Amino acid sequence: MTTLPFALNHMTTPALPLDAFFGLARSLGMTAVEIRNDLTGNAILDGTPAADVATLARRHGVTIISINALQRFNEWNEIRATEAAHLISYAKDCGAKALVLVPVNDGSGQADGERQANLKQALVALKPMLDAAGIMGLVEPLGFEICSLRSKTEAVDAIVAIGGESSFRIVHDTFHHHLAGETAIYPEITGLVHISGVTDRNVAIADLRDSHRVLVDQNDTLDNVGQIRRLLAAGYAGPFSFEPFADEVHGLVDPVSALKASMAYIEAGL
């Protein structure tokens, strides 16, 4: 077993069927996993019933810590409400503990005043839906310059303003924390940490994209180890979930060895 409470996001091995993905997590000593609704040919998009996912999770002895994600959550409208209802229902029925909430990331909704109002509107609408299902909402600011919610401080302020501390937490994503250039961390209201590294030193911070996100190793430019050390020192005790998006990770013939090496490197630095 690992010292850190590591978890595994299905984006690490998106081609693996859910059964094999859960088995992979257990082979790494992990009992916490994140499933996704954006993987073609895989649960949830392939129509797998939530009850079947719950059965698989029980069989492997894993806890589904989140479904990732309700996209454009802070652009609240009838379409979003329908999507949210479906995902919250699926989360409840498959045994997931939380739903990740990803903001609009196309350059719209960024104006000062507008983005804060949009965020609060969405949180107010989501709160009773999440509470009724017993599901936590995990707000994930993105560091991209075109994102409508880049700041963890802004996310926390909105959660507190609507009295949503019992319904929402934030995601600290080590990649997006670096991109946003925000130094503040909020361990007491952080529900999940996403970890991924960047080793390409020829790309400017503003030009980094998901495709650059690999497993954390000694060539990491994001100071994952430093971020994790700081979170732990400040009292964060939740999961650290691997979420690499790079094709080179997705194409690994032996993801187990690569993940074990990354886990060992991180823990050695703490």
WOSUL-V911740 format. One line per field, one symbol per residue. burial: # if it has 24 or more other C-alpha atoms within 12 Angstrom, else .. A space follows every 10 residues. Layout:
burial->???
//
This chain:
burial->.#.####### #########. ########## #######.#. .###.....# ..##.##..# .######### ######...# #.######## ########## #####...## ....###### .######### #.######## #####.#### #########. .#.##.#### ########## ....###.## #########. ....#..### #######..# #####.###. ##...#.### ######..## ....##.### .###.##...
//
